[in-house]
Amino acid sequence: MAAPVITLIGGPTALIEAGGFRFLTDPTFDGPGEYKLPHVTLTKTSKPALTLDQIGTVDAVLLSHDQHADNLDNRGREALTKAQRVFTTAVGAKRLANHAEGLGPWQTVRLSKPDGRSVLITATPARHGPAGIEPLSGDVIGFVVERKGGRPVYISGDTVWFDGVAEVARRLDVRVAVLNLGAARVAAAGPQPLTFAAEEAVQVARAMPQAAIVPLHFEGWEHFSESRADVERAFAAAALERRLRWPLPGEPITL
């Protein structure tokens, strides 16, 4: 099977082509602006590298959660209506209605094409911040996409390092890990990061020793507290810098 191809669109949004299928992660297609949520105002500072029309048809949207505008914005909701299928959390699917399908951690679905090709999508555990954050942050999931004989691709969604991510590493031979980094912080949630900090990404790399590490969602919004330079320093200190694969906006990389 051909190697996966990933095109960064911006923030947590990427087009992932694997096993003859096209997947869109956490769609965000608005330009810069502010989003007032119940507990915080999020500020977007960059525009997407590609438009929905430029991306074309996708087989499925992999939406880690619907409740935060930096993972699903106004134009991103249009992407949900254009995708053949949408997978997200169980509570998110109820809010979105339409044709969104809710998945719980370790629930698996199969996508198939008329020519016999198929791929498995497995929802994975995620926790959007420190222990006990769920009443504030809401439910989140990640995903693993795999085809028999292929290279499993892990899409973390917004999460920190915790037992659920470690379980993904134990259960699956992940070969590509697409991680939402940036150590996102907002005052309402306290000082702890809400997404992977650089040191936690190093933990993921050690737990998934065969995986190429593809950073996403570390720029383009004001609530990130770590940059690419922070991630590069942490990986260099761990002698793992060769594992990093940095996507450039709008330019596909083959893994």
N, C-alpha and C positions, 0 to 999 in steps of 0.2 A: 504494500500500500504506500502511496506517496506520502512524504513527510507532511505534517501539518504546516499550514501557512497562516500567519497572524498579521493583520493590518490594524494598527492603532488608529482610532478615530478621535479619541480625546477622553481624558478622565478614565472612567472604568469601561469605556465603550470600545470594543474591538470586534472586528470580523475574523472569525476563526473558520478556516476551511480544512476539514479533516474527513477522510473516508468517503469523499464525494459529496459531503454535506456542507452547508454553509450556516454558521451560527453567529448570532449577534449577542454580545454581552451587554447588560445594563445600559440600555439606550439613552444617550443624552445628546441632543442635537440643537439645543438653543444656543444663542450667542451669549456674551457676557451679561450678567445681571444679578439681581438679588431675589432670593426665595425666602419668604417668611413662613417658617414652620412653627408648630405650637411652642417649642422650647428654644428655638434658635433661628437666627437669620443666616443663611448660607449665601456666600458671594462667589459667583463664577467669574473668572478673569480671562478666559480664552474661548475661542470658537472651535467647533469641530473641524477636523481636517477634510472630511467628506460629508456630502449631503446624503439624505435617504435615497434620492434618485440615483446618485452615483453608485451607491452600494448595490442596488437592485434587489432581487428576490432573495430571501433567506428561508431556510427550512425551519428554523426555530430561533426564538429569542430565549436566552438563558438569563432570567431576571432574578438576581439574588434577593432583592426586596423592592417593594414599590413605594414605601413610605417616605423616602428621602429624595429630594430633588436632584442631588448629585449622583443618583443612580437611575432615576427615571424623571426626566423633565417634561415640559409641555410638548415639544416636538418629538421627544422620545416615545410618548404615548401613541403618536401616529405610527411609529414602527411596529407597535404591537398589533395594530389593525392590518398591517401589510404582511406580517409573517404568517406562515402556514400554521405554526403552533407556537404557543408561549408557555414556558414552564417557570413557576415561581413558588413561593411559600403557599401553604394551604390558606392562611388568612389573606394573603395578598390576592390569590385567585378569586376569593369571594368579593373582595373590594373591587377588583378589576372587571369581574363578570366576563362578558363577551366570550372568547374562547380560551382564556387563560386556564391552565391546568395546575393545580396545587400538588406539590410533592413534599413529603417529609424526609428527614435524613435517612439515607440508605434505601429509599424507594427508587426503583429502576423502571424506565420505560424504553421501548425499542422504537426507533424510527426506521422505516423501510422505503425503498424506492422500487418502482416497477421492474427494474433490471435485476433485482435480487440483492442489491447492496443494502446493508443495514448497519446501524450503529446503536450502541446502548448509551443512555444518559442516566447517570446516577446522581441523585441529590446527596450532598455531603453536609456534615454538621458545620455550623458557623456561629460565632458569638461576636456581636458588634460592640466589643468593649470588655471591661473587666467583669468578673463574676457578679451576677445580680443586676446587670445593666438592662436586661430584657424588658422590664416595664417601661423604661424610657426609650430604648432604641427600637424595640419591636423584633419580630422574628426575621431571621436571615438564613439563607442556605447558600452553599457552593455547589459545584457540579464537577463530575468527571465524565468525559466523553471518550468512548473507546469502541474500537472495532476489533473483531477477532483477528489476531495477528498484527494488530497495529500498535501504536504508541499511545497509551492513556494520557489524556490531557486533563489536568486539574485546573479548574477556575475557582479561585478561593472565595469570590465575593468579598464583602466587607466583613472582615473578621480579624481577631487577634490570635496569637498562638495559645491554644488550650488543648485539653485532652481530645476534643473532637477532631482537630487537625492532625494530631499525632496518630489518631486512629485511621485517618485516611492514608497516612504513610505506611502504617502497619498492614492494612488490608490490600493496598493496590500498589503495583509497580509503576508509579507515576514517572513518565519520561519528559513531560513538559508541565511546568507549574506556572500558571499565570496568576500573579499575586497582586492584590490591591495593597499598596504600601502607603507611605506618606505620614504614618503616625498621626492620623487625623485627631484633632482635639477641639472640643467646644466647651465653653464655660459651664453650661447646664449639666454636663456629664462629669465634671471634675477634671483633675489633672491627668488621669490615665488615658492613653491613646485608645482610639476606637477602631483603628485598622492597624495592620502590621507595622511595627517599627522596624528599622533596619536590622537590629539584633535578632528580632523574631524571624525575619526573613532568612537570616543565617541559620536559625534553628530548623526552619523548613527545609533548607538546602541540605543540611546534614541528615535530616530524617528521610529525605528523598534523594539518595546519593546519585541516582542515575538521571535526575531531572535537570533539563535546562530551565533556568529561572527567568521568567519574562515579567518585568515590573510594569504595572499599570497604576493609574489613579494616585499619583504622587505629586501632580501639578495641575494647574488650571482652576484651583479653588483656594480661597484664603484660609480654610481651616486645616490645611496640612502644615505640620510642624517639622517635617524632614524632607529633604530634597534628594535629587539624584546623587549629589556629592556625598551625602550622609550614607546612602546605601553603598556606594562604591567604596567608601572608607571601611565600612563594617565588613564587606566581603573581602577586601584586600587584607584586613587584619586577620581574617580567618583563612587566608590563602585559598579562597573560593571564587576569586574575581572572574576566572575563566568560565564559570557556570552562568554568568549573567548574559542575557541577550536583550539589548535595549532596542525596542521598536521606535522608529521615527514616524511621526504622524503622517498618515496617508501612504506610507511605503511598506509593502508586504515583506515580511521576513519568513524564510523557510527554516523550519526546525527539524 
